[in-house]
Amino acid sequence: MHSQKHILVIRFSAMGDVAMTVPVIKNLLEQNPHLEVTVVSNAFFAPLFSGLERCHFHPAELKTVHKGIGGIYKLFRELANRNRFDAIADLHGVLRSSLLRTFFKLGGHKTAVIDKGRQEKAALTRKEKKVFKQLTTSHERYAAVFRQLGVSISLSAVQTVYEKKSLPVSIQTQLPQNKRLIGVAPFAQHAEKMYPLEKMKAVVKTLAASNNVLLFGGGAEEAFVLQQWAGEIAGTVNVAGKFSFADELSIISNLNVMISMDSANMHLASLFNVPVVSIWGATHHYAGFYGWGQDENNIVSVDLSCRPCSVFGNKPCWRGDHACMQRIDESMIIQKIDGL
């Protein structure tokens, strides 16, 4: 499809899934110098794409201006009036993205949509007779959408997406020199994906004795908890709620290692080739949501016949004891960090 010049990429949420599009789009543009891309996504995510050449960003305000069918049509008109797209790549496959894709399709645009592999994910997570195997990764599923549009793309070469950025001056003064910089992101969207907070707090105390520990999280409640930790534990700095998203990315790029759940911070760190010690409970990296270029040896988990019980960690533990997280000893996490 050498005549194709400009592709619209649709991916609204969530943050981790949007972050996973970045290395794919970088590979796409590097391997196809005749292409340019416009990404339409939640306005907050714009900094994720600011470092990609020939990649433009169009903000979607899905809770206000672009809410509902009328809002999606308005978004369609905005995009169509400002750009001439040759094809539409829907990397989300939800009602909103399907509606936007349909408006373009009715206008004669070539379109393609992600295959989420729902049946094989259901087989991986069912209670009995699991089909326990590595599934196609989200990165490869995204790449397959562009291949549907006739564009060549290979993800075989693992590369750093972005280089390290400068630390914001306001945090430099809070960090003693000559110590490792360890990020800890103890929260996740769903409780079943979270390591118990008291156990994680113990990990933070151990690490802060000889390292600089930066605490990451989103939302007011998370920021409140992390601020309490920072007040109690010497050697910790709370980042949550104190920096812009762009500055948070700059801070993450300077980490020696990130400790994260199966959550967005794993994917943000991966963009800067920061090693991630990731803790997995109800979910499993076999579902395809592992960080770009991350070493599977850095995963912390326990083998249980019930794992994984869901793709996204949004189903309650049917055992009732959350054993997949409770059986992870704090020392297992510390050993992974020491191994790095």
ZAMARGU-4260 file (C-alpha; in steps of 0.2 Angstrom, whole numbers, plus 5000, padded with zeros to 4 digits):
<rodrens>
0) 5000/5000/5000 | 5014/5012/4995 | 5001/5026/4990 | 4995/5027/5008 | 5001/5042/5017
5) 4991/5046/5033 | 4983/5033/5045 | 4972/5038/5059 | 4975/5027/5074 | 4960/5026/5087
10) 4964/5020/5105 | 4955/5029/5119 | 4959/5020/5135 | 4966/5013/5147 | 4983/5021/5150
15) 4993/5005/5150 | 4984/4999/5133 | 4987/5017/5126 | 5006/5016/5131 | 5007/4999/5123
20) 5003/5007/5106 | 5018/5018/5107 | 5032/5006/5103 | 5021/4998/5089 | 5018/5015/5081
25) 5037/5019/5082 | 5041/5003/5073 | 5028/5007/5060 | 5035/5024/5056 | 5053/5019/5056
30) 5049/5005/5044 | 5038/5015/5033 | 5046/5032/5030 | 5032/5037/5018 | 5019/5036/5032
35) 5012/5048/5045 | 5000/5044/5059 | 4988/5054/5069 | 4983/5046/5085 | 4966/5051/5093
40) 4965/5047/5111 | 4961/5054/5128 | 4968/5072/5129 | 4978/5067/5145 | 4989/5054/5135
45) 4996/5067/5123 | 5014/5066/5131 | 5015/5048/5127 | 5017/5052/5109 | 5026/5069/5109
50) 5043/5061/5105 | 5038/5051/5089 | 5042/5059/5072 | 5028/5060/5060 | 5015/5056/5073
55) 5002/5069/5077 | 4990/5069/5092 | 4971/5074/5092 | 4963/5075/5109 | 4947/5067/5113
60) 4936/5074/5127 | 4925/5059/5129 | 4917/5065/5145 | 4912/5083/5138 | 4913/5089/5120
65) 4914/5072/5112 | 4902/5063/5124 | 4888/5051/5116 | 4884/5048/5098 | 4883/5067/5094
70) 4900/5070/5102 | 4908/5056/5092 | 4901/5063/5076 | 4908/5080/5081 | 4925/5071/5084
75) 4923/5063/5067 | 4920/5080/5059 | 4935/5088/5068 | 4947/5075/5061 | 4940/5074/5044
80) 4940/5093/5041 | 4958/5095/5047 | 4966/5079/5039 | 4965/5069/5023 | 4966/5051/5030
85) 4970/5036/5019 | 4965/5023/5031 | 4958/5020/5049 | 4966/5009/5062 | 4955/5005/5076
90) 4966/4998/5090 | 4952/4998/5103 | 4937/4989/5096 | 4924/4996/5108 | 4907/5005/5105
95) 4915/5023/5103 | 4929/5018/5092 | 4918/5007/5081 | 4906/5022/5079 | 4920/5033/5074
100) 4927/5020/5063 | 4910/5018/5055 | 4908/5036/5051 | 4925/5036/5041 | 4920/5019/5033
105) 4904/5027/5026 | 4915/5041/5019 | 4924/5028/5009 | 4940/5025/5020 | 4948/5009/5022
110) 4947/5003/5040 | 4953/4989/5051 | 4950/4984/5069 | 4959/4974/5082 | 4956/4956/5085
115) 4956/4954/5104 | 4956/4935/5104 | 4942/4934/5117 | 4939/4915/5115 | 4957/4911/5118
120) 4958/4923/5133 | 4942/4915/5140 | 4950/4898/5138 | 4965/4904/5147 | 4956/4911/5162
125) 4941/4899/5164 | 4940/4889/5181 | 4942/4872/5174 | 4951/4864/5159 | 4961/4880/5156
130) 4971/4881/5140 | 4987/4887/5148 | 4998/4895/5135 | 5006/4911/5129 | 4994/4921/5119
135) 4997/4934/5105 | 5003/4950/5114 | 4994/4966/5113 | 5009/4973/5103 | 5007/4960/5090
140) 4988/4962/5090 | 4990/4981/5086 | 5003/4977/5073 | 4991/4965/5064 | 4979/4979/5062
145) 4991/4989/5052 | 4995/4973/5042 | 4976/4972/5038 | 4978/4989/5030 | 4992/4983/5019
150) 5007/4991/5029 | 5022/4980/5033 | 5028/4980/5051 | 5039/4969/5061 | 5041/4969/5080
155) 5055/4956/5080 | 5068/4969/5085 | 5066/4975/5103 | 5072/4993/5105 | 5071/5007/5117
160) 5057/5019/5112 | 5062/5034/5121 | 5079/5040/5129 | 5081/5046/5147 | 5074/5064/5150
165) 5080/5077/5162 | 5074/5076/5180 | 5063/5090/5185 | 5073/5102/5196 | 5060/5101/5210
170) 5064/5083/5213 | 5082/5083/5211 | 5084/5093/5227 | 5075/5079/5236 | 5086/5064/5231
175) 5103/5061/5239 | 5116/5057/5227 | 5124/5040/5223 | 5109/5029/5227 | 5099/5019/5216
180) 5082/5026/5211 | 5068/5014/5213 | 5050/5018/5208 | 5036/5009/5217 | 5019/5009/5210
185) 5008/4999/5222 | 4991/5002/5215 | 4981/4995/5201 | 4964/4998/5193 | 4957/4982/5201
190) 4960/4976/5219 | 4963/4958/5213 | 4979/4964/5204 | 4986/4973/5220 | 4999/4966/5231
195) 4993/4969/5249 | 4997/4987/5254 | 5005/4982/5271 | 5016/4970/5263 | 5021/4982/5250
200) 5024/4995/5263 | 5036/4983/5271 | 5045/4981/5255 | 5047/5000/5253 | 5054/5001/5271
205) 5067/4989/5267 | 5072/4997/5250 | 5072/5014/5257 | 5086/5010/5269 | 5099/5010/5256
210) 5090/5017/5240 | 5080/5032/5235 | 5062/5026/5233 | 5049/5036/5223 | 5031/5032/5225
215) 5019/5033/5210 | 5000/5032/5209 | 4985/5041/5202 | 4970/5049/5210 | 4967/5058/5226
220) 4965/5043/5238 | 4981/5035/5231 | 4991/5051/5233 | 4985/5052/5251 | 4991/5035/5256
225) 5008/5037/5247 | 5010/5054/5256 | 5007/5045/5272 | 5021/5033/5268 | 5033/5046/5263
230) 5030/5055/5279 | 5033/5039/5289 | 5048/5031/5279 | 5064/5040/5277 | 5072/5039/5260
235) 5055/5040/5251 | 5047/5054/5240 | 5029/5054/5235 | 5027/5058/5216 | 5008/5055/5215
240) 4998/5071/5212 | 5013/5083/5212 | 5019/5083/5194 | 5012/5084/5177 | 5010/5068/5167
245) 5025/5074/5156 | 5036/5077/5171 | 5031/5060/5178 | 5037/5052/5162 | 5053/5061/5164
250) 5055/5055/5182 | 5051/5037/5177 | 5064/5038/5163 | 5078/5040/5176 | 5073/5025/5187
255) 5085/5011/5189 | 5070/4999/5192 | 5052/5001/5193 | 5041/4989/5205 | 5024/4988/5198
260) 5008/4978/5197 | 5001/4972/5181 | 4997/4990/5178 | 5000/5006/5168 | 5017/5010/5176
265) 5025/4994/5170 | 5021/5000/5152 | 5027/5018/5155 | 5043/5012/5162 | 5045/5000/5147
270) 5045/5015/5135 | 5062/5020/5143 | 5069/5003/5144 | 5068/5004/5163 | 5068/4986/5171
275) 5052/4982/5179 | 5049/4970/5193 | 5031/4966/5190 | 5020/4957/5203 | 5006/4947/5196
280) 4991/4939/5205 | 4974/4936/5197 | 4981/4940/5180 | 4995/4932/5170 | 5007/4939/5157
285) 5002/4925/5145 | 4986/4935/5141 | 4997/4946/5131 | 4999/4962/5142 | 5017/4961/5147
290) 5028/4976/5146 | 5038/4980/5130 | 5055/4972/5130 | 5054/4967/5148 | 5063/4951/5154
295) 5051/4938/5160 | 5063/4933/5174 | 5058/4949/5183 | 5040/4943/5186 | 5035/4939/5204
300) 5021/4927/5205 | 5016/4910/5213 | 5010/4895/5203 | 4992/4891/5207 | 4980/4880/5197
305) 4967/4894/5198 | 4979/4907/5189 | 4974/4917/5179 | 4956/4919/5184 | 4953/4934/5174
310) 4961/4944/5159 | 4960/4961/5168 | 4959/4957/5186 | 4941/4963/5188 | 4933/4947/5194
315) 4933/4943/5213 | 4944/4929/5220 | 4933/4913/5219 | 4944/4905/5232 | 4941/4920/5244
320) 4959/4920/5251 | 4968/4930/5237 | 4982/4917/5238 | 4990/4922/5222 | 4995/4938/5231
325) 4996/4933/5249 | 5008/4919/5246 | 5021/4931/5238 | 5033/4935/5252 | 5041/4952/5253
330) 5058/4944/5252 | 5054/4937/5234 | 5052/4955/5228 | 5068/4961/5237 | 5078/4947/5229
335) 5072/4952/5212 | 5078/4970/5215 | 5095/4964/5222 | 5097/4952/5207 | 5096/4968/5196
</rodrens>
